Amino acid sequence: MRSIPLCAVLTGVLHVGVASSQYPAAAPASTSPSVRLGGYLQARETYRDGVGLTGSINRARLTASGGLARNVTWRLQGEFRTGSVGNGRASASLTDAYIRWKPSDLGIQVGQFKTPFTREYLTSLADVETADRSTVVDSIAPKRDIGIMADYAFSTVATVALGVFNGENINVTANTDSAVLWVGRATVRPIAYMTLGGNVASYQSDSTRYGVDLALEYMGAALKGEYIGQHRKDVPAADDRGWYAQATFRVLPWVQLVAKQEDFRRSGISAALRNRATTGGVNVEFGGGKVRLLANYVSRKIGTPGKRIGLLVTQAQMKY
């Protein structure tokens, strides 16, 4: 893709935003340099029908963030990978690398970061209640990319975000064609325990992705769900589409029960690609949420009629 002048992009994305919980707040008034370190580690054991037991490091991330000037913050995050991915050798990969300016309710962010699409993808995997994100989110949502985004928060009532990205995914520093990826998201909180969201992503001549989401949270109980689709331009086929619905309840402040149902279809390609799953699980937390023990049983059926496969996932997670 061809590069776009920064000033032109800034003009096109002013007066829009995203929820403050999804992106860092403005730097403190002091201009003294500060660096904060953090991250998380997930060690996993998985038992699958017909395969047996497998151990893995699901995520190992280290984050550095801080501020060098008033209202300006920065963030760098890297992921350490084991030899079971990519070229088969252990490696490190850059995930986040951005600078953010937030003088008030308006924020401008430039660099590599998550595109503002879907509630579950914008939630850190360390905070998602199940071992993995939903299939439809992993399959359709645009992931991290390099670009620029503006966001605006209307108090705690609503947020809006709009960004323009290379459209080449993570760690690709050059555009390979003349198109760009536009991504926008808006949320509204009509009452204290309800949040509604909607998002759209356009690859210009390629495809349009869209989705809506709902979250209800009250007294230790929560209901969350999303519907996401993808329309391929100039392709006379049904849209890729899917949804998930999830319920959680804290039986104790440190014990959370989870139930999730999901369905993802690519009917325009093949009925054999339909993916349905039912998940039940429990999360046990210690140390103020710094340590979490997770157990999920996933019953997944792929294809039509398809064969159902059982998966048991146990995971120990530590935030630092």
For each residue, the residues with C-beta under 8 A, 3 or more apart:
1: 166 167 168 174 175 176 177 178 179 180
2: 175 178
3: 175
4: 8 9 164 180
5: 8 9
6: 9 10 110 148
7: 10 11
8: 4 5 11 12
9: 4 5 6 12 13 147 148 164
10: 6 7 13 14 108 148 150
11: 7 8 14
12: 8 9 164
13: 9 10 16 108 148 149 150 162 163 164
14: 10 11 106 150
15: 106 150 152
16: 13 150 151 152 160 161 162 184
17: 105 106 107 150 151 152 153 159 160 161
18: 22 23 107 116 122 149 151 153 159 160 161 185 187
19: 22 23 153 159 187
20: 23 25 153 159
21:
22: 18 19 114 116 122
23: 18 19 20 100 107 109 151
24: 65 73 75 100 102
25: 20 73 102
26: 71 73 102 103 104 107
27: 66 67 68 69 70 71 72 73 102
28: 34 67
29: 70
30: 34
31: 68 69 70
32:
33: 66 67 68
34: 28 30 66 67
35: 64 65 66
36: 64 65 66
37: 62 63 64 320
38: 62 63 65 319 320
39: 60 61 62 63 77 319 320
40: 59 61 124 126 317 318 319 320
41: 57 59 60 61 317 318 320
42: 57 58 59 60 125 126 315 316 317
43: 55 56 57 58 315 316 317
44: 55 56 57 58 131 313 314 315 316
45: 53 54 55 56 313 314 315
46: 53 54 55 56 311 312 313 314
47: 51 52 53 54 311 312
48: 51 52 54 309 310 311 312
49: 309 310 311
50: 309
51: 47 48 54
52: 47 48
53: 45 46 47
54: 45 46 47 48 51
55: 43 44 45 46
56: 43 44 45 46 82 84
57: 41 42 43 44 60 80 82
58: 42 43 44 131 315
59: 40 41 42 79 125 126
60: 39 41 42 57 79 80 81
61: 39 40 41 77 78 79 80 95
62: 37 38 39 77 78 80
63: 37 38 39 75 76 77 96
64: 35 36 37 75 76 77
65: 24 35 36 38 73 74 75 76
66: 27 33 34 35 36 73 74
67: 27 28 33 34 72 73 74
68: 27 31 33 72 74
69: 27 31 72
70: 27 29 31
71: 26 27 101 102 103
72: 27 67 68 69 99 100 101
73: 24 25 26 27 65 66 67 99 100 102
74: 65 66 67 68 98 99 100
75: 24 63 64 65 96 97 98 100 113
76: 63 64 65 94 96 97
77: 39 61 62 63 64 94 95 96 97
78: 61 62 92 93 94 95
79: 59 60 61 92 93 94 95
80: 57 60 61 62 90 91 92
81: 60 85 86 90 91 92 93
82: 56 57 85 90
83: 88 89 90
84: 56 88
85: 81 82 88
86: 81 89 91
87: 91
88: 83 84 85
89: 83 86
90: 80 81 82 83
91: 80 81 86 87
92: 78 79 80 81
93: 78 79 81 170 171
94: 76 77 78 79 97 112 170 171
95: 61 77 78 79 112 144 170
96: 63 75 76 77 111 112 113 114 144
97: 75 76 77 94 111 112 113
98: 74 75 109 110 111 112 113
99: 72 73 74 109 110 111
100: 23 24 72 73 74 75 107 108 109
101: 71 72 107 108 109
102: 24 25 26 27 71 73 106 107 108
103: 26 71 106
104: 26
105: 17 152 153 154 155
106: 14 15 17 102 103 150 151 152
107: 17 18 23 26 100 101 102 150 151 152
108: 10 13 100 101 102 148 149 150
109: 23 98 99 100 101 113 148 149 150 151 163
110: 6 98 99 147 148 149
111: 96 97 98 99 146
112: 94 95 96 97 98 144 145 146 170 171
113: 75 96 97 98 109 144 149
114: 22 96 121 122 143 144
115: 141 142 143 144 145 147 163 165 181 183 201
116: 18 22 122 149 151 161 162 163 183 184 185 199
117: 121 122 141 142 183 185 199 201 209 211
118: 121 122 137 141 199 211 213 226 228
119: 122 123 197 213 215 224 226
120: 123 128 133 134 137 213 224 226 244
121: 114 117 118 133 137 141 143
122: 18 22 114 116 117 118 119
123: 119 120 127 128
124: 40 127 128
125: 42 59 128 132 133
126: 40 42 59 317 319
127: 123 124
128: 120 123 124 125 132 133
129: 246 248 256 258 281 283
130: 133 246 258 260 279 281 294 296
131: 44 58 281 294 296 298 313 315
132: 125 128 138 313
133: 120 121 125 128 130 137 138
134: 120 137 138 226 242 244 260 262 264
135: 138 139 242 262 264 275 277
136: 139 140 226 228 241 242 243 244 262 263 264
137: 118 120 121 133 134 140 141 226 228 244
138: 132 133 134 135 141
139: 135 136 240 242 264
140: 136 137 209 211 228 229 230 240 242
141: 115 117 118 121 137 138 209 211 228
142: 115 117 145 165 167 181 183 201 209
143: 114 115 121 169 170
144: 95 96 112 113 114 115 169 170
145: 112 115 142 165 166 167 168 169 170 181
146: 111 112 165 166 168 172 173
147: 9 110 115 163 164 165 166 180 181
148: 6 9 10 13 108 109 110 163 164
149: 13 18 108 109 110 113 116 161 162 163 164 183
150: 10 13 14 15 16 17 106 107 108 109 161 162 163
151: 16 17 18 23 106 107 109 116 159 160 161 162
152: 15 16 17 105 106 107 159 160 161
153: 17 18 19 20 105 156 158 159
154: 105 157 158 159 160
155: 105 158
156: 153 189
157: 154 188 189
158: 153 154 155 186 187 188 189
159: 17 18 19 20 151 152 153 154 186 187
160: 16 17 18 151 152 154 184 185 186
161: 16 17 18 116 149 150 151 152 183 184 185 186
162: 13 16 116 149 150 151 182 183 184
163: 13 109 115 116 147 148 149 150 182 183 184
164: 4 9 12 13 147 148 149 180 181 182 183
165: 115 142 145 146 147 180 181 182 183
166: 1 145 146 147 172 174 175 180 181
167: 1 142 145 175 179 180 181 203
168: 1 145 146 172 174 175 176
169: 143 144 145 172
170: 93 94 95 112 143 144 145
171: 93 94 112
172: 146 166 168 169
173: 146
174: 1 166 168
175: 1 2 3 166 167 168 178 179 180
176: 1 168
177: 1
178: 1 2 175
179: 1 167 175 203 204 205 206
180: 1 4 147 164 165 166 167 175 204
181: 115 142 145 147 164 165 166 167 201 202 203 204
182: 162 163 164 165 201 202 204
183: 115 116 117 142 149 161 162 163 164 165 199 200 201 202
184: 16 116 160 161 162 163 199 200 201
185: 18 116 117 160 161 197 198 199 200
186: 158 159 160 161 197 198 199
187: 18 19 158 159 195 196 197 198
188: 157 158 195 196 197
189: 156 157 158 192 194 195 196
190: 194 196
191: 194
192: 189
193: 216 217 218
194: 189 190 191 214 215 216
195: 187 188 189 214 215
196: 187 188 189 190 212 213 214
197: 119 185 186 187 188 212 213 214 215
198: 185 186 187 210 211 212 213
199: 116 117 118 183 184 185 186 210 211 212
200: 183 184 185 208 209 210 211
201: 115 117 142 181 182 183 184 208 209 210
202: 181 182 183 207 208 209
203: 167 179 181 206 207 208 209
204: 179 180 181 182
205: 179 233
206: 179 203 232 233
207: 202 203 230 231 232 233
208: 200 201 202 203 230 231 233
209: 117 140 141 142 200 201 202 203 228 229 230 231
210: 198 199 200 201 228 229 230 231
211: 117 118 140 141 198 199 200 226 227 228 229
212: 196 197 198 199 226 227
213: 118 119 120 196 197 198 224 225 226 227
214: 194 195 196 197 223 224 225 226
215: 119 194 195 197 222 223 224
216: 193 194 222 223 224
217: 193 221 222
218: 193 221 222
219:
220: 249 250
221: 217 218 247 248 249 250
222: 215 216 217 218 246 247 248 249
223: 214 215 216 245 246 247
224: 119 120 213 214 215 216 245 246 248
225: 213 214 243 244 245 246
226: 118 119 120 134 136 137 211 212 213 214 243 244
227: 211 212 213 241 242 243
228: 118 136 137 140 141 209 210 211 241 242 243
229: 140 209 210 211 239 240 241 242
230: 140 207 208 209 210 239 240 241
231: 207 208 209 210 239
232: 206 207 235 237 239 240 268
233: 205 206 207 208
234:
235: 232 268
236:
237: 232 267 268 269
238: 241 267 268
239: 229 230 231 232 268
240: 139 140 229 230 232 264 265 266 268 269
241: 136 227 228 229 230 238 264 265
242: 134 135 136 139 140 227 228 229 262 263 264 265 275
243: 136 225 226 227 228 262 263
244: 120 134 136 137 225 226 260 261 262 263
245: 223 224 225 260 261 262
246: 129 130 222 223 224 225 258 259 260 261
247: 221 222 223 258 259 260
248: 129 221 222 224 256 257 258 259
249: 220 221 222 256 257
250: 220 221 253 255 256 257
251: 255 256 257
252: 255
253: 250
254: 284 285 286
255: 250 251 252 282 283 284 285
256: 129 248 249 250 251 282 283 284 285
257: 248 249 250 251 281 282
258: 129 130 246 247 248 279 280 281 282 283 296
259: 246 247 248 279 280 281
260: 130 134 244 245 246 247 277 278 279 280
261: 244 245 246 277 278 279
262: 134 135 136 242 243 244 245 275 276 277 279
263: 136 242 243 244 274 275 276
264: 134 135 136 139 240 241 242 274 275 276
265: 240 241 242 273 274 275
266: 240 269 270 273 274
267: 237 238 270 271 274
268: 232 235 237 238 239 240
269: 237 240 266 273
270: 266 267 273
271: 267 274 303 304
272: 302 303 304 306
273: 265 266 269 270 302 303
274: 263 264 265 266 267 271 302 303 304 306
275: 135 242 262 263 264 265 300 301 302
276: 262 263 264 300 301 302 306
277: 135 260 261 262 298 299 300 301
278: 260 261 298 299
279: 130 258 259 260 261 262 296 297 298 299
280: 258 259 260 296 297
281: 129 130 131 257 258 259 294 295 296 297
282: 255 256 257 258 294 295
283: 129 255 256 258 292 293 294
284: 254 255 256 292 293 294
285: 254 255 256 289 291 292 293
286: 254 290 291 292 293
287: 290 291
288:
289: 285 292 319
290: 286 287 318 319 320
291: 285 286 287 316 317 318 319
292: 283 284 285 286 289 316 317
293: 283 284 285 286 314 315 316 317
294: 130 131 281 282 283 284 313 314 315 316 317
295: 281 282 312 313 314 315
296: 130 131 258 279 280 281 311 312 313 314
297: 279 280 281 310 311 312 313
298: 131 277 278 279 310 311 312 313
299: 277 278 279 308 309 310 311
300: 275 276 277 308 309 310 311
301: 275 276 277 306 307 308 309
302: 272 273 274 275 276 306 307 309
303: 271 272 273 274 306 307
304: 271 272 274
305:
306: 272 274 276 301 302 303
307: 301 302 303
308: 299 300 301
309: 48 49 50 299 300 301 302
310: 48 49 297 298 299 300
311: 46 47 48 49 296 297 298 299 300
312: 46 47 48 295 296 297 298
313: 44 45 46 131 132 294 295 296 297 298
314: 44 45 46 293 294 295 296
315: 42 43 44 45 58 131 293 294 295
316: 42 43 44 291 292 293 294
317: 40 41 42 43 126 291 292 293 294
318: 40 41 290 291
319: 38 39 40 126 289 290 291
320: 37 38 39 40 41 290
